[in-house]
Structures are given as C-alpha cells and as structure tokens.
Amino acid sequence: MADWLGRLVGGRSRVGAEQKSAPQTLFQLAPLGIGGSGKKGFAALANEGFAKNPIVYRCVRMVAESAARVPLEVRDGDKVLTEHPLLALLGRPNPRQDGKALLESVFSYLQLAGNAYIDAAIVEGEVKGLYGLRPDRMAVIAGRDGWPIGYAYTAGGRTHKLMLDNGPVGRVLHLTLFDPLDDHYGQAPLQAAQGSLETHNAATAWNRALLENAARPSGALVYNAAAGNLTEDQYQRLKSELEEGFAGAINAGRPMVLEGGLDWKAMALTPAEMDFLDAKNAAAREIALAFGVPPMLLGIPGDNTYANYAEASRALWRQTVIPLVRAVVGSLTHWLSPGFGGVELVPDFDGVEALAADRAMDWERVGNATFLSDEEKRELLGFGKRA
C-alpha cells in the first residue's frame, strides 16, 4: 500500500520505466492523516502547547497567576501570626525569585507536566532557601520497597542525587496531580487535552497554508484520456512548470494557463464544507475544559454556560483555583511545618475580588445566625479567637 501511494503521490507510475516513450499521466493524491499520535512527554507538550498554542498558554497563565496571588497566613494554634520565619522564607525563597514567582512556576509546572518539585537549601538543619526545579530534569530514585528515597536531577551534563534523609525537612517536595496508571508521577491536564491540542494546532496550520495558497483548496490536474497520454518530455515539463511557477506562498493567486486536454479538479473541501471554525472552537473548548477554565473567559464563541463574565470568573476560582491552592499549600505545610515549630500555612481567600460576592453572602448568613456566639461566628468565618 505504501509503495502504491508513493508511486502516485507527486510522481508518475514506474510501470514500463524502461520504455523511453511510455505514456504518462499526471496524477496527484493528497496524503492521508496517520491518526492520533502516541502519548507525548513534557518537552513535546510544552513546546506544542504552551509555546505555540494560545489557548493552552492563556489557560496555564490564568490558573497559575490567580493561584500564586492568594496570600498565605501562618497560624500557630488559634493565633494568626503576621511575622514568622516561614513567612519570611516564602516571601523571598531565593535570590532570583520572590514567593509569588516561585509559586507561579509550581502551579504552571503542575498544569503542563503534572509534577512540580521544590528543593530546600538546608544549612545546619535549617531551611534557608527554596528553589523550583524543572520536572523534565527530575527522576525518582525508588527504594527496594518501591517508595522514593531520593531524586536524580540532571542539568549541564551532570546528575545530582537529592536524597530524602531523616532530617526535620526532606530535601525535595514532589507535588503531583493524580495519575491512575503511575506510582510516582502525575498526569497533567495538557496530557488529557493532547488530542484537542493537536486538532487545534492542525487547524491553525491548515488555515495558514490555505491563506498562503490564496485561500484556494488543493486539487489535481486531470489529463483527458481522449487526447492521448502525455509523453515523457511533456510529463516532466508540466511537472517542472507546476513546481517552479505555482508552488509556495510567493505564487499564491497566480493564474494558471492550461493547455489542451488538461482540466483542474478540486480535491479538498472548502472551509465552509469542513465547518472549519466550529471544529477549531470545539477543540479550544475541550482544551479549556481539561484545564478547568470556563471558555467564556478565553473569548471562545459559542459557550453560553454562564450568564455573565463575573459568574464564569467565580466558577474558575471555585472549581479550579481554590482546590489547587489548598492542595499545594497543604503539601507545603506537611513538608515545612516540622522545621518551623509545627505552624500551619493557610491560604487567605478573603481578598480575592472574584469571591467578594460569595464572601459577603457568608458574612450575612453567619451574622444572621442568632443561635451562634460571637466566638463561634469568628471561627466559622476563619478568624481566630480574640487575644
């Protein structure tokens, strides 16, 4: 089958190649797609998605930026501390980044790779710095029981082993999103959206190629059999003229003059026949669905799930950002708390503008509960007890 297609696509039949005056017919067949590709790794998905696809880029940025700007509090029992070494560490985790930039990279890597790593700089048993590590450079070192005992970080041609010792704080925090088929690594939303990503990118590439071809679908030159077959010289001359005079964007729209016996037959569907825009928007909605971003926030037409933009923004926070922030902050607390006196990190969502309406409803509902004491109301609203 492959050899048969190879003889037809962009060339002539090889039957009777020994005969110099063998009859020739110009025939063109568009190559068929090979279907969906296999599962891709982080580098390929990041390049095709985040670097080249505007829907993926905006989804990742929207989720990561929203999650990273949620302020964090340190609580010691019922007390909310405004000054603490853990707050200072998270405010400036390393010389290159502030806390917001570090957390933004963590949330972004979770969306793109399903994994995020933070390395703790430990000096004399104390955590002095936090550094984010690229997930594609990390590999789990499993012990005999299958549980991780360390991580191998490869950069600059060298591999460094970051072992999980028995100190107050482990060397590496490995954050993952759930993957039912992997014991150590997580699955990224981008992996679930791989098929839609490829469809969206293919539609974009097809649209660009169509524009470069003067918005005309591809076709074939058909030689009328009644006029006889092309000779070898006629076939080669026609093929050369087509390649030199009509191929490429520079020749788009150039009129074609056909000699006797030649007829142009369109072989591709028009954009209207393909429902091109609808198919591309459907792929974009599926990508947004995988990331948990309402399509309305991305300006994708045809989505009327939410009554207005504010409602869609609240849905983004309630269904995507808040669960993600709580999961990451919970892991940070479990990791760092033993080295900082057992305090707890808590996200403070009170200052989020998109949740102001929800917060006002909570205040009104709790405030009208006459059967609750003031202390119980403070506890329900997330405030500690009065000093």
Steps between C-alpha positions, in 0.01 A plus 500: 500500500778745595689424178180545299438842659864595448468438128191717477574793729695776327638270232423268212449129469813288476334237286689477176780729628738327260301629203613852414177588320266347761168689531479716812212648697540772762326389820499657843360347820490689828667301783267356758542578871656239724254552785582601856857482620614311807538642847747787499740609769530830679740663254284425195178607668654819639637590157183422305265626768633778719748635244281481188135476601331817630219309676741287703722799574211708631351214703830428675572867564150569627501212750860551615480877539169480687625229736835667568347830613301344785664627823617243756465519876690323775290367785629370828201336661227766512738790438563661163862616485594799287873444550667161489817347349284286269328811363840661445623188317195489273524873438854466364578131442817556296707787356341472155131479589245629743236272643239586237734413212598168659142396561397611152763269350377216724139544389607530135707180511206315654281606207758412235676197647278376781808524724678781684811485717637732768852454634577616854839655573572364849784649704573360845160340517310816404327583173667808356362499147254341258565437131266377228634222276399410146294180498655366180840493671381303803482123542377306801751275676291216640601280789459124527144546620414719202467824697718798405821537697633789295506676166754529219528848350681521166625835367806610307597142426525414869261309726459599864335267750267675740434244771210511743674476836346480844548867589222728620424596138546278197731627229239499218126558492340314210153632411287293264157493342323166513598237243325162532768320298821628659640438846730802514410763243185703441292560189471852364176651367691562178545125453125446522453777242770372263256393227316832508833684504616319187167571331518870586861529383424310180207731428723803551770356271241408237349848512840661455586271209165577340560874530845462349334319211264793435225331705453235231464130580743251349415304190642309206561541131313233308606416144220406263556144391329571166791724406750222560760463774785737581841413366801488729617847397150650538458346845836627629447849354153534654618375838794743501282797402252424779774479764683814387211721399216420734636350824562706814349808656674737258297353213166505682220622275706474186275403206559162340481458123406145403582347164263280306389185673574628855226573749515615865305294755467616862577218744464672839202625694448872541517654850119531501460132408738399780326711766853626555431765763259281695750213510779729616283660769387156618864397544569823689207434734628150572845639585344753736288223654811295580655795683178590681476844339155620386522561122321833543810637675708413193270672252402173330167550319208265537523442876203630697534289812538804723269799511781753517874544530492541879322169544755325278783656702349370825471154346870508410590577860257260664559200274865536402711756685383448859537117498843532338621761751377299797669184375836672444491698826406183687805323357722797588370492858563127535851546358619815677304499826737264692789739440305808616352398831194322366322811368241477224484677166148613408387674177302819553231537233330800662683748278413334169281738300326225306380343827378823662134421429532151646679635805229763559235227493696298757529802729128572472398141561728454802418846637128423495548173690380619841556160657878536456728686740743763377791262549327230296427748224865609492608137472255428217624803306862394537608737777685386808390559852543845654825547686 
